[in-house]
Amino acid sequence: MLIGVSVLALSILIACYEIPKLWKQGCKKEVGIYCTLMLLGNVMATLKGMNKELPNPADWITFLMVPFTKILLHIGLLKL
């Protein structure tokens, strides 16, 4: 719990420094992307700090691509 609060506090401090500069430059889309990536990073760092097992992104890619590959093999657009 302490790790999660520490990561969140540090992220808020960094965001308070970075977001106003981006906003003044008119980079509103970049602020949204920054906040999304910061939130994702906070969640991942907190879970890692709590010794939770994080999923492997390669497993997701495999799960999505295997059916697509089978279809391409079946219709003849891909040959192994």
Secondary structure as the mmCIF struct_conf table of DSSP 4:
data_model
#
loop_
_struct_conf.conf_type_id
_struct_conf.id
_struct_conf.beg_label_comp_id
_struct_conf.beg_label_asym_id
_struct_conf.beg_label_seq_id
_struct_conf.end_label_comp_id
_struct_conf.end_label_asym_id
_struct_conf.end_label_seq_id
HELX_RH_AL_P HELX_RH_AL_P1 LEU A 2 LYS A 24
TURN_TY1_P TURN_TY1_P1 GLN A 25 GLY A 26
HELX_RH_AL_P HELX_RH_AL_P2 LYS A 28 GLY A 49
TURN_TY1_P TURN_TY1_P2 MET A 50 ASN A 51
HELX_LH_PP_P HELX_LH_PP_P1 LYS A 52 ASN A 56
HELX_RH_AL_P HELX_RH_AL_P3 PRO A 57 ILE A 75
TURN_TY1_P TURN_TY1_P3 GLY A 76 GLY A 76
BEND BEND1 LEU A 77 LEU A 77
#
